[in-house]
Amino acid sequence: GYLVNTVGQKLQKPTQMYGSRPYGVGILVAGYDRDGPHIFQTCPSANYYECKAMAIGARSQSARTYLEKHFKTFPDCEPDQLIRHGLRALRDCLRNEAELS
């Protein structure tokens, strides 16, 4: 949380000054601490949220749908199974002619 809080504060500063524009980017930050794994999303508006599973960017809705459908199984998964879930979610975002290799 500390890193995301610091990034969120930096992203928020331009929104508080007249004549400044926000950065306008979203960032996903993943980390692991004594409490376990965490994933945070920062929004173009400089808000940030802790998520259970998230995808951002163009064509990310299908990945979010996949993650929402399967995220209850994630705590019981081995690391290689989690990687497969991530790759399947990414695959759903690709154009039809693209192949994930």
PyMOL commands that place a pseudoatom at each C-alpha (Angstrom):
pseudoatom trace, name=CA, resn=GLY, resi=1, chain=A, elem=C, hetatm=0, pos=[0.000, 0.000, 0.000]
pseudoatom trace, name=CA, resn=TYR, resi=2, chain=A, elem=C, hetatm=0, pos=[2.777, 2.533, 0.748]
pseudoatom trace, name=CA, resn=LEU, resi=3, chain=A, elem=C, hetatm=0, pos=[4.120, 2.610, -2.828]
pseudoatom trace, name=CA, resn=VAL, resi=4, chain=A, elem=C, hetatm=0, pos=[0.645, 3.000, -4.332]
pseudoatom trace, name=CA, resn=ASN, resi=5, chain=A, elem=C, hetatm=0, pos=[-0.219, 5.697, -1.797]
pseudoatom trace, name=CA, resn=THR, resi=6, chain=A, elem=C, hetatm=0, pos=[2.941, 7.616, -2.767]
pseudoatom trace, name=CA, resn=VAL, resi=7, chain=A, elem=C, hetatm=0, pos=[2.198, 7.245, -6.492]
pseudoatom trace, name=CA, resn=GLY, resi=8, chain=A, elem=C, hetatm=0, pos=[-1.421, 8.282, -5.886]
pseudoatom trace, name=CA, resn=GLN, resi=9, chain=A, elem=C, hetatm=0, pos=[-0.291, 11.426, -4.048]
pseudoatom trace, name=CA, resn=LYS, resi=10, chain=A, elem=C, hetatm=0, pos=[2.057, 12.315, -6.930]
pseudoatom trace, name=CA, resn=LEU, resi=11, chain=A, elem=C, hetatm=0, pos=[-0.698, 11.755, -9.494]
pseudoatom trace, name=CA, resn=GLN, resi=12, chain=A, elem=C, hetatm=0, pos=[-3.128, 13.829, -7.411]
pseudoatom trace, name=CA, resn=LYS, resi=13, chain=A, elem=C, hetatm=0, pos=[-0.975, 16.996, -7.146]
pseudoatom trace, name=CA, resn=PRO, resi=14, chain=A, elem=C, hetatm=0, pos=[-1.618, 18.315, -10.678]
pseudoatom trace, name=CA, resn=THR, resi=15, chain=A, elem=C, hetatm=0, pos=[-5.385, 18.037, -10.126]
pseudoatom trace, name=CA, resn=GLN, resi=16, chain=A, elem=C, hetatm=0, pos=[-5.152, 20.490, -7.214]
pseudoatom trace, name=CA, resn=MET, resi=17, chain=A, elem=C, hetatm=0, pos=[-3.405, 23.335, -9.061]
pseudoatom trace, name=CA, resn=TYR, resi=18, chain=A, elem=C, hetatm=0, pos=[-5.023, 25.720, -11.496]
pseudoatom trace, name=CA, resn=GLY, resi=19, chain=A, elem=C, hetatm=0, pos=[-3.636, 25.311, -14.989]
pseudoatom trace, name=CA, resn=SER, resi=20, chain=A, elem=C, hetatm=0, pos=[-2.252, 21.824, -14.396]
pseudoatom trace, name=CA, resn=ARG, resi=21, chain=A, elem=C, hetatm=0, pos=[-3.590, 18.712, -16.020]
pseudoatom trace, name=CA, resn=PRO, resi=22, chain=A, elem=C, hetatm=0, pos=[-3.645, 15.221, -14.498]
pseudoatom trace, name=CA, resn=TYR, resi=23, chain=A, elem=C, hetatm=0, pos=[-1.247, 12.635, -15.895]
pseudoatom trace, name=CA, resn=GLY, resi=24, chain=A, elem=C, hetatm=0, pos=[-4.134, 10.708, -17.438]
pseudoatom trace, name=CA, resn=VAL, resi=25, chain=A, elem=C, hetatm=0, pos=[-2.705, 7.205, -17.054]
pseudoatom trace, name=CA, resn=GLY, resi=26, chain=A, elem=C, hetatm=0, pos=[-3.830, 4.081, -15.270]
pseudoatom trace, name=CA, resn=ILE, resi=27, chain=A, elem=C, hetatm=0, pos=[-1.313, 1.763, -13.630]
pseudoatom trace, name=CA, resn=LEU, resi=28, chain=A, elem=C, hetatm=0, pos=[-1.583, -1.733, -12.190]
pseudoatom trace, name=CA, resn=VAL, resi=29, chain=A, elem=C, hetatm=0, pos=[0.808, -2.397, -9.321]
pseudoatom trace, name=CA, resn=ALA, resi=30, chain=A, elem=C, hetatm=0, pos=[1.217, -5.912, -7.957]
pseudoatom trace, name=CA, resn=GLY, resi=31, chain=A, elem=C, hetatm=0, pos=[3.133, -6.759, -4.828]
pseudoatom trace, name=CA, resn=TYR, resi=32, chain=A, elem=C, hetatm=0, pos=[3.587, -9.196, -2.012]
pseudoatom trace, name=CA, resn=ASP, resi=33, chain=A, elem=C, hetatm=0, pos=[4.104, -8.460, 1.683]
pseudoatom trace, name=CA, resn=ARG, resi=34, chain=A, elem=C, hetatm=0, pos=[3.611, -10.161, 5.052]
pseudoatom trace, name=CA, resn=ASP, resi=35, chain=A, elem=C, hetatm=0, pos=[-0.174, -10.039, 4.470]
pseudoatom trace, name=CA, resn=GLY, resi=36, chain=A, elem=C, hetatm=0, pos=[0.090, -11.827, 1.117]
pseudoatom trace, name=CA, resn=PRO, resi=37, chain=A, elem=C, hetatm=0, pos=[-0.331, -10.731, -2.510]
pseudoatom trace, name=CA, resn=HIS, resi=38, chain=A, elem=C, hetatm=0, pos=[-1.953, -7.425, -3.455]
pseudoatom trace, name=CA, resn=ILE, resi=39, chain=A, elem=C, hetatm=0, pos=[-2.930, -5.705, -6.681]
pseudoatom trace, name=CA, resn=PHE, resi=40, chain=A, elem=C, hetatm=0, pos=[-3.740, -2.016, -6.923]
pseudoatom trace, name=CA, resn=GLN, resi=41, chain=A, elem=C, hetatm=0, pos=[-5.156, 0.054, -9.765]
pseudoatom trace, name=CA, resn=THR, resi=42, chain=A, elem=C, hetatm=0, pos=[-4.510, 3.759, -10.190]
pseudoatom trace, name=CA, resn=CYS, resi=43, chain=A, elem=C, hetatm=0, pos=[-6.985, 5.617, -12.393]
pseudoatom trace, name=CA, resn=PRO, resi=44, chain=A, elem=C, hetatm=0, pos=[-6.393, 8.572, -14.733]
pseudoatom trace, name=CA, resn=SER, resi=45, chain=A, elem=C, hetatm=0, pos=[-8.302, 10.640, -12.159]
pseudoatom trace, name=CA, resn=ALA, resi=46, chain=A, elem=C, hetatm=0, pos=[-5.479, 9.843, -9.654]
pseudoatom trace, name=CA, resn=ASN, resi=47, chain=A, elem=C, hetatm=0, pos=[-7.709, 7.659, -7.458]
pseudoatom trace, name=CA, resn=TYR, resi=48, chain=A, elem=C, hetatm=0, pos=[-6.391, 4.259, -6.496]
pseudoatom trace, name=CA, resn=TYR, resi=49, chain=A, elem=C, hetatm=0, pos=[-8.044, 1.037, -5.352]
pseudoatom trace, name=CA, resn=GLU, resi=50, chain=A, elem=C, hetatm=0, pos=[-6.996, -2.362, -4.078]
pseudoatom trace, name=CA, resn=CYS, resi=51, chain=A, elem=C, hetatm=0, pos=[-8.489, -5.105, -6.262]
pseudoatom trace, name=CA, resn=LYS, resi=52, chain=A, elem=C, hetatm=0, pos=[-8.890, -8.862, -6.133]
pseudoatom trace, name=CA, resn=ALA, resi=53, chain=A, elem=C, hetatm=0, pos=[-8.186, -9.156, -9.878]
pseudoatom trace, name=CA, resn=MET, resi=54, chain=A, elem=C, hetatm=0, pos=[-8.041, -6.431, -12.526]
pseudoatom trace, name=CA, resn=ALA, resi=55, chain=A, elem=C, hetatm=0, pos=[-7.277, -5.705, -16.160]
pseudoatom trace, name=CA, resn=ILE, resi=56, chain=A, elem=C, hetatm=0, pos=[-7.014, -2.225, -17.661]
pseudoatom trace, name=CA, resn=GLY, resi=57, chain=A, elem=C, hetatm=0, pos=[-6.548, -0.804, -21.134]
pseudoatom trace, name=CA, resn=ALA, resi=58, chain=A, elem=C, hetatm=0, pos=[-8.000, -1.314, -24.579]
pseudoatom trace, name=CA, resn=ARG, resi=59, chain=A, elem=C, hetatm=0, pos=[-10.030, -4.530, -24.964]
pseudoatom trace, name=CA, resn=SER, resi=60, chain=A, elem=C, hetatm=0, pos=[-9.638, -5.302, -21.243]
pseudoatom trace, name=CA, resn=GLN, resi=61, chain=A, elem=C, hetatm=0, pos=[-13.334, -6.003, -20.622]
pseudoatom trace, name=CA, resn=SER, resi=62, chain=A, elem=C, hetatm=0, pos=[-13.059, -9.618, -21.767]
pseudoatom trace, name=CA, resn=ALA, resi=63, chain=A, elem=C, hetatm=0, pos=[-10.095, -10.166, -19.432]
pseudoatom trace, name=CA, resn=ARG, resi=64, chain=A, elem=C, hetatm=0, pos=[-12.026, -8.627, -16.519]
pseudoatom trace, name=CA, resn=THR, resi=65, chain=A, elem=C, hetatm=0, pos=[-14.957, -10.916, -17.320]
pseudoatom trace, name=CA, resn=TYR, resi=66, chain=A, elem=C, hetatm=0, pos=[-12.647, -13.952, -17.290]
pseudoatom trace, name=CA, resn=LEU, resi=67, chain=A, elem=C, hetatm=0, pos=[-11.046, -12.859, -14.001]
pseudoatom trace, name=CA, resn=GLU, resi=68, chain=A, elem=C, hetatm=0, pos=[-14.429, -12.181, -12.356]
pseudoatom trace, name=CA, resn=LYS, resi=69, chain=A, elem=C, hetatm=0, pos=[-15.651, -15.615, -13.404]
pseudoatom trace, name=CA, resn=HIS, resi=70, chain=A, elem=C, hetatm=0, pos=[-12.608, -17.452, -11.975]
pseudoatom trace, name=CA, resn=PHE, resi=71, chain=A, elem=C, hetatm=0, pos=[-11.208, -15.328, -9.134]
pseudoatom trace, name=CA, resn=LYS, resi=72, chain=A, elem=C, hetatm=0, pos=[-12.858, -17.367, -6.364]
pseudoatom trace, name=CA, resn=THR, resi=73, chain=A, elem=C, hetatm=0, pos=[-10.616, -20.301, -7.340]
pseudoatom trace, name=CA, resn=PHE, resi=74, chain=A, elem=C, hetatm=0, pos=[-7.381, -18.259, -7.171]
pseudoatom trace, name=CA, resn=PRO, resi=75, chain=A, elem=C, hetatm=0, pos=[-6.631, -18.780, -3.442]
pseudoatom trace, name=CA, resn=ASP, resi=76, chain=A, elem=C, hetatm=0, pos=[-6.502, -22.554, -4.008]
pseudoatom trace, name=CA, resn=CYS, resi=77, chain=A, elem=C, hetatm=0, pos=[-4.301, -22.362, -7.121]
pseudoatom trace, name=CA, resn=GLU, resi=78, chain=A, elem=C, hetatm=0, pos=[-0.617, -23.167, -7.370]
pseudoatom trace, name=CA, resn=PRO, resi=79, chain=A, elem=C, hetatm=0, pos=[1.611, -20.449, -8.898]
pseudoatom trace, name=CA, resn=ASP, resi=80, chain=A, elem=C, hetatm=0, pos=[1.732, -22.175, -12.314]
pseudoatom trace, name=CA, resn=GLN, resi=81, chain=A, elem=C, hetatm=0, pos=[-2.081, -22.356, -12.369]
pseudoatom trace, name=CA, resn=LEU, resi=82, chain=A, elem=C, hetatm=0, pos=[-2.282, -18.627, -11.587]
pseudoatom trace, name=CA, resn=ILE, resi=83, chain=A, elem=C, hetatm=0, pos=[0.089, -17.911, -14.470]
pseudoatom trace, name=CA, resn=ARG, resi=84, chain=A, elem=C, hetatm=0, pos=[-2.165, -19.950, -16.773]
pseudoatom trace, name=CA, resn=HIS, resi=85, chain=A, elem=C, hetatm=0, pos=[-5.196, -17.947, -15.617]
pseudoatom trace, name=CA, resn=GLY, resi=86, chain=A, elem=C, hetatm=0, pos=[-3.325, -14.712, -16.350]
pseudoatom trace, name=CA, resn=LEU, resi=87, chain=A, elem=C, hetatm=0, pos=[-2.367, -15.910, -19.820]
pseudoatom trace, name=CA, resn=ARG, resi=88, chain=A, elem=C, hetatm=0, pos=[-5.928, -17.012, -20.567]
pseudoatom trace, name=CA, resn=ALA, resi=89, chain=A, elem=C, hetatm=0, pos=[-7.207, -13.600, -19.500]
pseudoatom trace, name=CA, resn=LEU, resi=90, chain=A, elem=C, hetatm=0, pos=[-4.628, -11.949, -21.780]
pseudoatom trace, name=CA, resn=ARG, resi=91, chain=A, elem=C, hetatm=0, pos=[-5.572, -14.277, -24.634]
pseudoatom trace, name=CA, resn=ASP, resi=92, chain=A, elem=C, hetatm=0, pos=[-9.168, -13.077, -24.405]
pseudoatom trace, name=CA, resn=CYS, resi=93, chain=A, elem=C, hetatm=0, pos=[-7.950, -9.508, -25.066]
pseudoatom trace, name=CA, resn=LEU, resi=94, chain=A, elem=C, hetatm=0, pos=[-6.096, -10.317, -28.279]
pseudoatom trace, name=CA, resn=ARG, resi=95, chain=A, elem=C, hetatm=0, pos=[-7.487, -9.686, -31.708]
pseudoatom trace, name=CA, resn=ASN, resi=96, chain=A, elem=C, hetatm=0, pos=[-8.764, -12.826, -33.391]
pseudoatom trace, name=CA, resn=GLU, resi=97, chain=A, elem=C, hetatm=0, pos=[-5.753, -13.110, -35.705]
pseudoatom trace, name=CA, resn=ALA, resi=98, chain=A, elem=C, hetatm=0, pos=[-3.192, -12.625, -32.906]
pseudoatom trace, name=CA, resn=GLU, resi=99, chain=A, elem=C, hetatm=0, pos=[-1.712, -15.560, -31.047]
pseudoatom trace, name=CA, resn=LEU, resi=100, chain=A, elem=C, hetatm=0, pos=[-0.332, -15.557, -27.518]
pseudoatom trace, name=CA, resn=SER, resi=101, chain=A, elem=C, hetatm=0, pos=[3.011, -17.348, -27.497]
for i in range(1, 101): cmd.bond("trace and resi %d" % i, "trace and resi %d" % (i + 1))
show_as sticks, trace
zoom trace
